[in-house]
Amino acid sequence: MRHFFLKFSIVFFSSISMHSQTLDTLVDIGGYKMHFTVVRGTGTPILFEAGGGNDGSIWNDILEKIHKVTGTTLITYDRSGFGKSELNPNLKNESDFGIVNGIKELETGLSKLGFDNDIILVSHSYGGLYNLLYADKHPEKVKSVILIDATPPDFWNEELLTMRDQNVDISAIPKPSGDYYLNINFNETMRHVRNMDFPENIPIINIFPENSFPGFPEVLSNRWRKLHEELGLRKDSTTNIIAKGSGHAVFQDNPALIINAIIKAYSKTLDEKQQNELLQKALDNAIELSIEAKMNNRSEQDLNTLGYSFLGNDELDKALEVFRLTTILFPDSSNAYDSYGEALLKSNRKAEAIEMYERSIELNPENENGKKILMQLKQE
């Protein structure tokens, strides 16, 4: 019982600590106000962009876990006309409320809050276009981008925009509102971003599910996924991660994957000593998330993805620690031992690798690849 009480106390006081550092404020953008929530910290700030039709509150469920590990500043906000943010009363034409103006409003708000220098961007769906435009304007400031099933800038060609016009009744959307102006300017927004790309120097983690929109016609779902896959193939600075078993809102379906991806991106802004300190926090966080989600095995996939990301970057010590923890948390998983064996083999720890492959095959006698590797190791 003592251990459970200790864990509860830590989480409870951590929650109090974060709330005491949170600034919930309306910022004057020039005669009207926009709503920002800032969890204060130290280090490169992380800005979160919601999808179309949403406000900044959609990120609330994951902020505390990210802040607990990174200790950095986290920023969410409501775009003009959404949530608690007002519409600019000085704009006269509907086209004035487009995404270009949205970027100007964001820049003004960040500047007034003192966050107009280095930054990390996180976005979902339509918010990815805001990340794209901001990064295009400020390539020297954006340290990295995490895209969560973001809208591909080339998805909406003219044929699809025509189809959308035939199926979306804009007159049914309350006016004036952020949702109305988003939709009335939707076509021009998509034409504006078409053929744009993120600057080459900015690292991107691009996370997307196997099937973003199950209700979409197959040709559209395939097009969406193909454009995401091509982003990773086209740019050396981009890492694609497929969120298996998730829908469009990956941060809700698989929060552990998103949290760990953001932590990984943030770690790149730190020196080696700080990275090592963060790693321990990240691993502790991964354990907690794994325990929370153990029933659906999502966390095992998250840890496996995290381990292989370290392995792909030749960070062997980190990869080994993650894979070892996965075998502890999921002792009945053949895949956990197989992955740990692979990392041990890459680290020239042959005897231990053999033990892991033997355990993996014992748990899953149909692991043919594991059998093949084990046979090769025993013949050497």
GUMARSE-218142 format. One record per residue (C-alpha): residue in one letter; x, y, z. Coordinates in steps of 0.05 Angstrom, whole numbers, plus 5000, padded with zeros to 4 digits. Layout:
N
AXYZ...
This chain:
380
M500050005000R505850475014H508050464942F501150634915F500451214964L507251484944K505451444870F498851804883S502352344922I507452474868V502152534814F497752974859F503253464877S505753464805S498753664783I498554224834S505454454813M503454494739H497054864754S500755374795Q505155514735T499455584686L497556254657D490556284627T490056954593L486757394541V491857774499D490058424464I491858334391G489759034371G482759194394Y480558484405K482957914449M485657214436H485856664489F492556344506T494255814559V501555794578V504555264624R510855624645G517555274645T524755334620G527555114554T525055154482P517455294484I512654814450L506655104413F500554674400E495854784340A488954484341G485354194281G479954564242G473854724285N477454584350D480455034403G486654954446S483054554500I483653914460W490853864483N489253914558D489653164571I496953084550L500053734573E501453524645K505252894624I509453284574H511053834624K512753324679V518353044636T520853654597G519554224646T519154684586T513955204568L507654934534I503055404496T495955284470Y491255794442D484455904409R484656164339S480556784325G473156644333F474255974368G473855804442K474856424483S478156844427E474557424395L474057594322N477658204295P472158734290N476459154243L476458664185K471058824133N471758284079E470757534090S477357394055D480957824107F479557274159G483856754121I489756344145V494856884128N491457354177G491156774226I498756724225K499457474236E494857424297L498956844324E505457224314T502657824351G500157414409L506757034417S510657674413K506458014467L507457404512G514957414498F515356764457D517757014389N524456654388D526155914383I520055454385I517754734373L511154644335V505954104345S499654054304H493653624288S489853594221Y488454304193G493154594245G498854284206L497854824154Y499055354207N505554994225L507454994152L506255734142Y509655924208A515755504192D516055794122K516256494151H520956334209P525455754189E530956004235K526355984296V522855314287K527154774319S522654184300V515554004281I511053434303L505353324254I499452904279D495552664218A496453364191T492853584127P497653464069P498354134032D497353793965F491253373984W485853853963N486553913887E481454283845E477253653834L476553533908L475054263923T469454233873M466753603907R467153953974D463254563948Q457754093927N457253763996V458554314046D452954804060I456555414086S449955794095A448255314151I454355524192P453056084243K455856764221P460057104243S464356554274G471256254267D468155634237Y464456044185Y470756414163L474855784162N469955464114I468656074070N476156144060F477655394057N478755353982E483455943979T487255684039M488455024003R490555373939H495255813980V498855234013R498854773952N506054583931M508954893995D513854494035F517254544102P524354834101E529654294093N533254474157I527354324203P526753614231I519653334226I516352754261N510352574218I505352134254F499251854218P494651254224E493750684175N486750954157S485351664178F478051684156P474651004153G468451334124F472151654066P471751333997E477850883990V480951303935L481151913982S483851514042N489251223998R491051923971W491552204042R496151644065K500351654001L501952394010H503952264083E508551694062E511652114008L513352664058G517952174095L520951904030R522052594001K525652924060D531552634098S529653084157T522852744164T521252114205N514651774189I511151394245I504850984231A500050994290K497150294285G490150214312S488850964316G483951414281H484952134258A485552404329V491852004346F493252434407Q486752174437D487151454412N494451354429P496851924474A503051554497L505751544425I504752294417I507552464486N513952064474A514752354404I514353064431I519252894487K524052604435A523653234392Y524753674452S530853274474K534453494410T534754204437L538753984498D546153854510E548553144525K548153204601Q541153494597Q539052944548N541352404596E537352714652L531252774607L531952054584Q530951794655K524752224663A522351994595L523251264612D519551364678N514051704640A513851134589I513150624646E507251014675L503951074607S505050334594I501750144660E495850594644A494850304575K497049584586M490049304574N490149504501N497549404487R498150084454S503750254502E507849664479Q507549934409D509550624435L515650354471N517549924412T517150534367L521250944416G526550394421Y527250334346S527751094338F533751064384L536450464347G535750814280N539851394307D545250934334E543551134405L544650414428D544750524503K538050874501A535050354455L537449784500E534350114561V527650214527F527349494500R529549214567L523849594601T518949334549T520648614567I519548774641L512849114628F510548594577P513847934598D509047524555S510547904491S514647514439N515848164401A518748514461Y524247994469D525447974394S526548724392Y531148694453G535048134420E535948554357A538749134397L543348684437L545948384372K547349074344S551249214408N555548584398R552548244459K551447584424A550347124484E544947574513A541747654444I541246894437E537546864504M532547394481Y531147044415E530246384450R525246694497S521647034439I520946364401E518746014465L513046514470N511446494396P513745854360E511546174294N516746714298E520346474235N524847084229G527146984301K528546254287K532746434226I536946944265L537846464323M540245914277Q545246384245L547846604314K548845894338Q552545704275E557546274280
